[in-house]
């Protein structure tokens, strides 16, 4: 996948991105929102192995860039039935809270709906992540449920998530500021 819109780019992550991804994933400040305040403890070799398994029709890790500079990552995976599950992190702290997340998600959703043929996008976020909830609801996601996981994350708590879904007719495209 390769998508550009003005200063923003979404591209496939490659083995050459392993050091970058490893750095972000092992950084507790970046990963705390996902329940890993000490990072996930991965190696570049593990990241390269995962990247080599990526396929457009099953799972793809993506690098997001602003003005040619990597600022974060996204991913999507097919969960069957025309549904993709997505995730996003703006990993560079100085680039957070500037509207990049909404724009990048809009770019990805347009591609998933119009080019990849998905009919539904799902995601979840932790209950305390109000910033993500605002972004998802602004894009047209419907809140499905609040769910508590019965495992303890690295931060020691059983996480509480909000599950969301988006269908094309509810997608509010930030590039056009209108429904898809």
N, CA and C of each residue as an Amber inpcrd file, in Angstrom:
protein
   540
   0.8510000  -1.1710000   0.0000000   0.0000000   0.0000000   0.0000000
   0.8920000   1.2280000   0.0000000   0.5140000   2.1940000  -0.7890000
   1.2050000   3.4710000  -0.8170000   0.1520000   4.5370000  -1.1050000
  -0.0780000   5.4260000  -0.1120000  -1.0870000   6.4750000  -0.2370000
  -0.4320000   7.7910000   0.1540000  -0.6350000   8.8080000  -0.6870000
  -0.1550000  10.1460000  -0.3520000  -1.2960000  11.1320000  -0.4540000
  -1.3010000  12.0850000   0.4730000  -2.2500000  13.1870000   0.4440000
  -1.5370000  14.3930000   1.0250000  -1.1700000  15.3060000   0.1450000
  -0.3870000  16.4820000   0.5430000   0.8760000  16.0310000   1.2650000
   1.0550000  16.4450000   2.5280000   2.2910000  16.1330000   3.2430000
   2.2920000  14.7620000   3.9060000   1.1740000  14.0450000   3.8320000
   1.0590000  12.7700000   4.5350000   1.2370000  11.5760000   3.5970000
   1.8970000  10.5470000   4.1070000   2.1210000   9.3110000   3.3630000
   1.8370000   8.1320000   4.2730000   1.1980000   7.1210000   3.7020000
   1.0560000   5.8110000   4.3420000   1.7160000   4.8230000   3.3880000
   2.6520000   4.0390000   3.9250000   3.3470000   3.0660000   3.0790000
   3.5510000   1.7770000   3.8470000   3.7360000   0.7000000   3.0900000
   4.0340000  -0.5830000   3.7170000   5.3070000  -0.4780000   4.5470000
   5.2770000  -1.0680000   5.7290000   6.5020000  -1.2030000   6.5210000
   7.3510000  -2.2860000   5.8720000   8.6420000  -2.0770000   5.8390000
   9.5750000  -3.0260000   5.2380000  10.6010000  -3.4520000   6.2920000
  11.3790000  -4.4880000   6.0040000  12.4300000  -4.8770000   6.9620000
  13.3840000  -3.7270000   7.3100000  13.5410000  -2.7800000   6.4090000
  14.3920000  -1.6220000   6.6910000  13.8150000  -0.7340000   7.7920000
  12.5220000  -0.9080000   8.1040000  11.8730000  -0.1430000   9.1640000
  11.9410000  -0.8450000  10.5160000  12.5780000  -2.0100000  10.5800000
  12.5730000  -2.8120000  11.8000000  13.1550000  -2.0580000  12.9950000
  14.2630000  -1.3570000  12.8000000  14.8780000  -0.6370000  13.9180000
  13.9340000   0.4560000  14.4270000  13.2880000   1.1490000  13.5120000
  12.3390000   2.2060000  13.8800000  11.1720000   1.6220000  14.6740000
  10.5530000   0.5700000  14.1360000   9.4200000  -0.0610000  14.8180000
   9.8340000  -0.6420000  16.1590000  10.9830000  -1.2910000  16.1990000
  11.4820000  -1.8710000  17.4390000  11.6700000  -0.7760000  18.4950000
  12.2200000   0.3410000  18.0810000  12.4000000   1.4580000  19.0080000
  11.0760000   1.9590000  19.5680000  10.0960000   2.1320000  18.6810000
   8.7820000   2.5910000  19.1470000   8.1310000   1.5620000  20.0520000
   8.1180000   0.2920000  19.6370000   7.4270000  -0.7600000  20.3820000
   8.0830000  -1.0490000  21.7300000   9.3460000  -0.7500000  21.8720000
  10.0390000  -0.9710000  23.1410000  10.0490000   0.2680000  24.0260000
   9.4620000   1.3450000  23.5570000   9.4070000   2.6130000  24.2940000
   8.1240000   2.6580000  25.1240000   8.2740000   2.6200000  26.4210000
   7.1150000   2.6290000  27.3120000   6.2400000   3.8550000  27.1440000
   6.8270000   4.9980000  26.8290000   6.0260000   6.2090000  26.6320000
   5.1030000   6.0600000  25.4240000   5.5580000   5.3700000  24.3910000
   4.7560000   5.1460000  23.1880000   3.7080000   4.0650000  23.4310000
   4.0770000   3.0160000  24.1640000   3.2220000   1.8340000  24.3060000
   2.3420000   1.8340000  25.5540000   2.4770000   2.8170000  26.4250000
   1.7010000   2.8360000  27.6710000   0.2040000   2.8150000  27.4000000
  -0.2610000   3.5110000  26.3610000  -1.6990000   3.5590000  26.0640000
  -2.2650000   2.1680000  25.7780000  -1.4140000   1.2450000  25.3560000
  -1.8540000  -0.1140000  25.0310000  -1.6280000  -1.0740000  26.2030000
  -1.1990000  -0.5260000  27.3440000  -1.0080000  -1.3640000  28.5200000
   0.4050000  -1.8750000  28.6990000   1.3720000  -1.3070000  27.9800000
   2.7580000  -1.7500000  28.0670000   3.6560000  -0.5690000  28.4430000
   3.6230000  -0.1410000  29.7020000   4.3990000   1.0300000  30.1100000
   5.9120000   0.8320000  30.0490000   6.3500000  -0.4070000  29.8550000
   7.7780000  -0.6920000  29.6900000   8.0910000  -1.1270000  28.2600000
   7.1470000  -0.9490000  27.3280000   7.3290000  -1.4260000  25.9670000
   7.0380000  -2.9110000  25.8840000   7.1950000  -3.4870000  24.6950000
   6.8580000  -4.9090000  24.5430000   8.0740000  -5.8220000  24.5440000
   9.2680000  -5.2690000  24.5540000  10.4720000  -6.0930000  24.6660000
  10.7430000  -6.9590000  23.4580000  10.6130000  -6.4020000  22.2760000
  10.8710000  -7.1700000  21.0630000  12.2740000  -6.8680000  20.5370000
  12.7010000  -7.6430000  19.5560000  14.0030000  -7.4340000  18.9230000
  13.7920000  -7.0780000  17.4530000  14.8170000  -6.5130000  16.8540000
  14.7400000  -6.2040000  15.4220000  14.5190000  -7.4660000  14.6090000
  15.1260000  -8.5500000  15.0050000  14.9640000  -9.8120000  14.2800000
  13.5070000 -10.2730000  14.3110000  12.8510000 -10.1540000  15.4760000
  11.4390000 -10.5340000  15.5810000  10.5690000  -9.6370000  14.7010000
  10.8840000  -8.3570000  14.6770000  10.1200000  -7.4180000  13.8580000
  10.2930000  -7.7490000  12.3760000  11.5100000  -8.0220000  11.9520000
  11.7600000  -8.3860000  10.5510000  10.9710000  -9.6360000  10.1890000
  10.9790000 -10.6260000  11.0610000  10.2310000 -11.8610000  10.7990000
   8.7410000 -11.5490000  10.6020000   8.1770000 -10.7240000  11.4740000
   6.7600000 -10.3630000  11.3510000   6.4830000  -9.6220000  10.0500000
   7.3530000  -8.6940000   9.7040000   7.1470000  -7.9030000   8.4800000
   7.1730000  -8.7850000   7.2380000   8.0240000  -9.7920000   7.2470000
   8.1210000 -10.6890000   6.0910000   6.8610000 -11.5430000   5.9230000
   6.0610000 -11.6600000   6.9670000   4.8190000 -12.4340000   6.9020000
   3.6350000 -11.6020000   6.4180000   3.7960000 -10.2930000   6.3080000
   2.6960000  -9.4140000   5.8990000   2.2470000  -9.6990000   4.4750000
   0.9230000  -9.6340000   4.2670000   0.3070000  -9.7620000   2.9380000
  -0.8730000  -8.8040000   2.8930000  -1.0730000  -8.1630000   1.7610000
  -2.1590000  -7.1920000   1.6350000  -3.5210000  -7.7770000   1.9620000
  -3.7600000  -9.0440000   1.6200000  -5.0810000  -9.6270000   1.8220000
  -5.2970000 -10.1850000   3.2270000  -4.2670000 -10.2110000   4.0590000
  -4.4020000 -10.7900000   5.4000000  -4.0250000  -9.8220000   6.5210000
  -2.8570000  -9.2480000   6.4240000  -2.3590000  -8.3640000   7.4800000
  -1.2550000  -7.4940000   6.9050000  -1.2770000  -6.2310000   7.2520000
  -0.2460000  -5.3350000   6.7450000   0.0950000  -4.3050000   7.8170000
   1.3900000  -4.1750000   8.0990000   1.8910000  -3.1080000   8.9630000
   2.3030000  -1.9580000   8.0640000   2.0040000  -0.7550000   8.5040000
   2.2140000   0.4330000   7.6900000   2.9790000   1.4920000   8.4860000
   3.7850000   2.2590000   7.7860000   4.4780000   3.4080000   8.3750000
   3.7510000   4.6650000   7.9140000   3.5390000   5.5890000   8.8490000
   2.9380000   6.8780000   8.5020000   4.0290000   7.9430000   8.5470000
   3.9660000   8.8530000   7.5850000   4.9620000   9.9100000   7.4870000
   4.2770000  11.2570000   7.3100000   4.9070000  12.2810000   7.8450000
   4.4980000  13.6650000   7.6100000   5.7160000  14.3840000   7.0520000
   5.5460000  14.9490000   5.8720000   6.6390000  15.6510000   5.1860000
   7.8860000  14.7730000   5.0830000   7.6880000  13.4780000   4.7870000
   8.7780000  12.5470000   4.5760000   9.4140000  11.9940000   5.8330000
   8.9180000  12.3870000   6.9820000   9.4880000  11.9470000   8.2640000
   8.5520000  10.9330000   8.9080000   9.0430000   9.7350000   9.2890000
   8.1860000   8.7710000   9.9760000   7.6670000   9.3430000  11.2910000
   6.3410000   9.2460000  11.4860000   5.7440000   9.7650000  12.7210000
   4.9770000   8.6940000  13.4930000   4.7140000   7.5580000  12.8440000
   3.9520000   6.5390000  13.5420000   3.7130000   5.3300000  12.6740000
   2.7810000   4.5150000  13.1450000   2.4870000   3.2780000  12.4360000
   1.0020000   2.9820000  12.4800000   0.5720000   2.1930000  11.5080000
  -0.7960000   1.7160000  11.4270000  -0.7210000   0.2480000  11.0310000
  -1.8430000  -0.4380000  11.1720000  -1.9160000  -1.7930000  10.6590000
  -3.3680000  -2.1130000  10.3760000  -3.5680000  -3.0840000   9.5140000
  -4.9020000  -3.6340000   9.3110000  -4.7570000  -5.1250000   9.0990000
  -5.8220000  -5.8290000   9.4730000  -5.8340000  -7.2700000   9.2310000
  -7.2520000  -7.6870000   8.9140000  -7.3620000  -8.6360000   8.0290000
  -8.6510000  -9.1940000   7.6730000  -9.1030000 -10.1210000   8.7910000
 -10.3530000  -9.9350000   9.2330000 -10.9160000 -10.8410000  10.2370000
 -12.0470000 -11.6600000   9.6290000 -12.1750000 -11.6010000   8.2840000
 -13.1890000 -12.3760000   7.5670000 -14.4760000 -11.5980000   7.3740000
 -15.2980000 -12.0940000   6.4650000 -16.5950000 -11.4770000   6.2170000
 -16.5310000 -10.0530000   5.7110000 -15.4610000  -9.6960000   4.9990000
 -15.3380000  -8.3300000   4.4780000 -15.0160000  -7.3010000   5.5430000
 -14.4580000  -7.7480000   6.6730000 -14.1640000  -6.8590000   7.8010000
 -12.6630000  -6.7700000   8.0290000 -12.1970000  -5.5470000   8.2440000
 -10.7980000  -5.2960000   8.5920000 -10.7400000  -4.7130000   9.9930000
  -9.7740000  -5.1700000  10.7620000  -9.4990000  -4.5810000  12.0700000
  -8.2710000  -3.6930000  11.9100000  -8.3100000  -2.4850000  12.4550000
  -7.2150000  -1.5400000  12.2710000  -6.6740000  -1.0560000  13.6120000
  -5.4620000  -0.5380000  13.5410000  -4.8310000   0.0980000  14.6870000
  -3.9490000   1.2290000  14.2070000  -3.7130000   2.2000000  15.0770000
  -2.8750000   3.3510000  14.7350000  -2.1800000   3.8570000  15.9870000
  -0.9490000   4.3320000  15.7950000  -0.2220000   5.0410000  16.8330000
   0.5580000   6.1710000  16.1670000   0.3970000   7.3690000  16.6840000
   1.3150000   8.4540000  16.3380000   2.4080000   8.3410000  17.3960000
   3.5530000   7.8450000  16.9950000   4.6000000   7.4640000  17.9380000
   5.5130000   8.6220000  18.3360000   5.6510000   9.5880000  17.4750000
   6.5010000  10.7430000  17.7750000   5.6760000  11.7460000  18.5730000
   6.0470000  11.9250000  19.8370000   5.2680000  12.7750000  20.7390000
   5.0300000  14.1780000  20.2170000   6.0100000  14.7500000  19.5490000
   5.8590000  16.1240000  19.0400000   4.8460000  16.2140000  17.9060000
   4.4610000  15.0740000  17.3530000   3.5100000  15.0650000  16.2330000
   2.0890000  14.7040000  16.6770000   1.9140000  14.4080000  17.9520000
   0.5960000  14.0710000  18.4700000  -0.2390000  15.3330000  18.6660000
  -1.5480000  15.1590000  18.6730000  -2.5040000  16.2440000  18.9160000
  -2.4270000  17.3430000  17.8640000  -2.1110000  16.9680000  16.6330000
  -2.0600000  17.9330000  15.5400000  -3.0180000  17.5670000  14.4120000
  -3.8840000  16.5840000  14.6350000  -4.8630000  16.2020000  13.6300000
  -4.3860000  15.1640000  12.6340000  -3.1590000  14.6780000  12.7870000
  -2.6430000  13.6920000  11.8420000  -3.4110000  12.3710000  11.9170000
  -3.8020000  11.9510000  13.1170000  -4.4950000  10.6800000  13.2660000
  -5.7680000  10.6150000  12.4470000  -6.5930000  11.6520000  12.5330000
  -7.8450000  11.6840000  11.7610000  -7.5790000  11.6330000  10.2680000
  -6.6170000  12.4160000   9.8190000  -6.3170000  12.4630000   8.3890000
  -5.7740000  11.1240000   7.8910000  -4.8440000  10.5450000   8.6510000
  -4.2500000   9.2700000   8.2410000  -5.2820000   8.1510000   8.2480000
  -6.1260000   8.1140000   9.2720000  -7.1770000   7.1020000   9.3000000
  -8.1280000   7.2830000   8.1240000  -8.4760000   8.5150000   7.8160000
  -9.3430000   8.7660000   6.6600000  -8.7280000   8.2420000   5.3730000
  -7.4340000   8.4760000   5.1880000  -6.7450000   7.9850000   3.9990000
  -6.7930000   6.4600000   3.9450000  -6.5160000   5.8150000   5.0880000
  -6.5210000   4.3590000   5.1340000  -7.9300000   3.8140000   4.8810000
  -8.9320000   4.4060000   5.5020000 -10.3000000   3.9020000   5.3550000
 -10.7960000   4.0150000   3.9220000 -10.4770000   5.1240000   3.2590000
 -10.8480000   5.2650000   1.8430000 -10.2660000   4.1150000   1.0360000
  -8.9910000   3.8010000   1.2820000  -8.3340000   2.7170000   0.5380000
  -8.9350000   1.3580000   0.8980000  -9.1900000   1.1330000   2.1660000
  -9.7490000  -0.1640000   2.5630000 -11.1390000  -0.3760000   1.9740000
 -11.9580000   0.6760000   1.9600000 -13.3010000   0.5460000   1.4060000
 -13.2920000   0.5020000  -0.1230000 -12.5710000   1.4150000  -0.7560000
 -12.6840000   1.5400000  -2.2130000 -11.7060000   0.6640000  -2.9960000
 -10.5260000   0.4050000  -2.4650000  -9.5350000  -0.3790000  -3.1980000
  -9.4410000  -1.8290000  -2.7200000  -9.5740000  -2.0310000  -1.4250000
  -9.4390000  -3.3820000  -0.8760000 -10.7870000  -4.1030000  -0.7680000
 -11.8890000  -3.3710000  -0.8930000 -13.2150000  -3.9960000  -0.9000000
 -13.7890000  -4.3700000   0.4550000 -13.2160000  -3.8520000   1.5270000
 -13.7850000  -4.1370000   2.8430000 -15.1380000  -3.4450000   2.9880000
 -16.0370000  -4.0760000   3.7350000 -17.3770000  -3.5460000   3.9660000
 -17.5890000  -3.0770000   5.4000000 -16.6040000  -3.3450000   6.2360000
 -16.6970000  -2.9260000   7.6360000 -15.2860000  -2.8300000   8.1970000
 -15.0870000  -1.8410000   9.0760000 -13.8240000  -1.6710000   9.7820000
 -14.1450000  -1.6940000  11.2670000 -13.3590000  -2.4640000  12.0100000
 -13.5400000  -2.5160000  13.4530000 -12.2430000  -2.1250000  14.1440000
 -12.3660000  -1.6620000  15.3690000 -11.2170000  -1.3480000  16.2020000
 -11.6850000  -1.2520000  17.6310000 -10.7200000  -1.1850000  18.5270000
 -11.0560000  -0.9400000  19.9240000 -10.0480000   0.0270000  20.5050000
 -10.4140000   0.5930000  21.6260000  -9.5120000   1.4700000  22.3540000
  -9.8050000   1.3160000  23.8330000  -8.8210000   1.5970000  24.6270000
  -9.0150000   1.5390000  26.0690000 -10.0050000   2.6230000  26.5010000
 -10.7650000   2.3070000  27.5180000 -11.7970000   3.2000000  28.0230000
 -11.2360000   4.5720000  28.3820000 -10.0330000   4.6200000  28.9100000
  -9.4590000   5.9010000  29.3300000  -8.8820000   6.7230000  28.1730000
  -8.8250000   6.1710000  26.9730000  -8.2450000   6.8840000  25.8360000
  -9.3080000   7.7610000  25.1650000  -9.6130000   8.8570000  25.8130000
 -10.6680000   9.7720000  25.3370000 -10.3020000  10.4180000  24.0030000
  -9.0270000  10.6890000  23.7930000  -8.5820000  11.3080000  22.5430000
  -8.9060000  10.4040000  21.3630000  -8.6100000   9.1040000  21.4780000
  -8.9140000   8.1600000  20.3990000 -10.4170000   8.0540000  20.1930000
 -11.1900000   7.9870000  21.2690000 -12.6410000   7.8920000  21.1470000
 -13.1990000   9.0780000  20.3650000 -12.6820000  10.2690000  20.6490000
 -13.1350000  11.4690000  19.9340000 -12.8540000  11.3480000  18.4340000
 -11.6480000  10.9000000  18.0990000 -11.2690000  10.7510000  16.6920000
 -12.1750000   9.7320000  16.0030000 -12.3550000   8.5730000  16.6080000
 -13.1480000   7.5180000  15.9820000 -14.6000000   7.9550000  15.7790000
 -15.1700000   8.6110000  16.7620000 -16.5600000   9.0410000  16.6420000
 -16.6960000  10.1610000  15.6070000 -15.6890000  11.0140000  15.5120000
 -15.6880000  12.0770000  14.4940000 -15.6610000  11.4880000  13.0790000
 -15.0310000  10.3200000  12.9140000 -14.9450000   9.6610000  11.6150000
 -16.2010000   8.8480000  11.2800000 -17.1320000   8.7240000  12.2320000
 -18.3910000   8.0370000  11.9700000 -18.5190000   6.6630000  12.5910000
 -17.5610000   6.2490000  13.3890000 -17.6460000   4.9460000  14.0430000
 -18.8340000   4.8820000  14.9850000 -19.4060000   3.7160000  15.0900000
 -20.4780000   3.4250000  16.0360000 -19.8880000   2.6520000  17.2040000
 -20.1980000   3.0920000  18.4180000 -19.7570000   2.3930000  19.6160000
 -20.6410000   1.1670000  19.7930000 -20.0200000  -0.0100000  19.8590000
 -20.7680000  -1.2560000  19.9900000 -20.9530000  -1.6930000  21.4300000
 -19.8690000  -1.6590000  22.2050000 -19.9400000  -2.1840000  23.5680000
 -18.7040000  -1.7490000  24.3440000 -18.8220000  -1.8320000  25.6450000
 -17.6810000  -1.7050000  26.5500000 -17.4170000  -3.1090000  27.0650000
 -16.1470000  -3.5210000  26.9850000 -15.8120000  -4.8940000  27.3730000
 -14.5850000  -4.8910000  28.2660000 -14.6250000  -5.7760000  29.2370000
 -13.4920000  -5.9550000  30.1450000 -12.8060000  -7.2650000  29.7970000
 -11.5230000  -7.1940000  29.5940000 -10.7370000  -8.3970000  29.3180000
 -10.4080000  -9.0760000  30.6390000 -10.2940000 -10.3780000  30.6080000
 -10.0240000 -11.1150000  31.8380000  -8.5480000 -11.4860000  31.9770000
  -7.6760000 -10.7380000  31.3310000  -6.2430000 -10.9210000  31.5120000
  -5.6750000  -9.6270000  32.0530000  -4.5800000  -9.7260000  32.7370000
  -3.9250000  -8.5440000  33.2680000  -2.8380000  -8.1100000  32.3100000
  -2.8930000  -6.8600000  31.8920000  -1.8680000  -6.3090000  31.0170000
  -0.5660000  -6.1250000  31.7790000   0.4340000  -5.6900000  31.0710000
   1.7370000  -5.4640000  31.6920000   1.6370000  -4.4210000  32.7930000
   0.6140000  -3.5560000  32.7260000   0.4360000  -2.5380000  33.7550000
  -0.3310000  -3.0690000  34.9660000  -0.6910000  -4.3720000  34.9540000
  -1.2850000  -5.0100000  36.1100000  -2.7920000  -5.0140000  36.1670000
  -3.4680000  -4.2720000  35.3270000  -4.9230000  -4.2060000  35.3990000
  -5.5910000  -4.9930000  34.3050000  -6.8050000  -5.4570000  34.5810000
  -7.6230000  -6.0640000  33.5420000  -8.1860000  -4.9390000  32.6960000
  -7.7480000  -4.7900000  31.4600000  -8.1200000  -3.6210000  30.6640000
  -9.5990000  -3.6040000  30.2820000 -10.1280000  -2.3940000  30.1810000
 -11.4940000  -2.1610000  29.7320000 -11.4050000  -1.4710000  28.3790000
 -12.1050000  -2.0280000  27.3760000 -12.0540000  -1.5250000  26.0110000
 -13.4290000  -1.0810000  25.5400000 -13.4320000  -0.1750000  24.5770000
 -14.6380000   0.1600000  23.8320000 -14.4450000  -0.3970000  22.4300000
 -15.3980000  -1.1930000  21.9670000 -15.3740000  -1.7480000  20.6140000
 -16.1740000  -0.8400000  19.6950000 -15.6160000  -0.5640000  18.5150000
 -16.2350000   0.3070000  17.5170000 -16.3210000  -0.4120000  16.1790000
 -17.2690000   0.0380000  15.3420000 -17.3110000  -0.4220000  13.9500000
 -17.6910000   0.7480000  13.0540000 -17.2480000   0.6320000  11.8030000
 -17.5140000   1.6500000  10.7920000 -17.8850000   0.9560000   9.4930000
 -18.9800000   1.4020000   8.8910000 -19.3840000   0.9240000   7.5670000
 -19.2850000   2.1110000   6.6120000 -19.1230000   1.8530000   5.3160000
 -18.8840000   2.9550000   4.3770000 -19.9160000   4.0750000   4.4480000
 -21.1860000   3.7360000   4.6030000 -22.2140000   4.7880000   4.5970000
 -22.1770000   5.6910000   5.8300000 -21.4290000   5.3080000   6.8720000
 -21.2890000   6.1600000   8.0550000 -19.9450000   6.8830000   8.1100000
 -19.0380000   6.5180000   7.2180000 -17.6960000   7.1020000   7.2160000
 -17.7630000   8.5760000   6.8410000 -17.2660000   9.4130000   7.7340000
 -17.1580000  10.8500000   7.4820000 -15.7040000  11.1070000   7.0930000
 -15.4960000  11.3140000   5.8220000 -14.1560000  11.4670000   5.2600000
 -13.5970000  12.8380000   5.6220000 -12.5160000  12.8940000   6.4230000
 -11.9820000  14.1990000   6.8190000 -11.4130000  15.0010000   5.6490000
 -10.9900000  14.3340000   4.5830000 -10.4580000  15.0630000   3.4260000
 -11.5630000  15.8520000   2.7240000 -12.7670000  15.2990000   2.7200000
 -13.8870000  15.9600000   2.0550000 -14.8500000  16.5940000   3.0550000
 -14.6360000  16.2980000   4.3530000 -15.5340000  16.7420000   5.4170000
 -16.9790000  16.3810000   5.1120000 -17.1630000  15.1980000   4.5660000
 -18.5020000  14.7200000   4.2210000 -18.5160000  13.2140000   4.2870000
 -19.7080000  12.6660000   4.1400000 -19.8450000  11.2070000   4.1250000
 -19.1520000  10.6380000   2.9000000 -18.6370000   9.4510000   3.0520000
 -17.9380000   8.7230000   1.9890000 -18.9400000   8.4140000   0.9010000
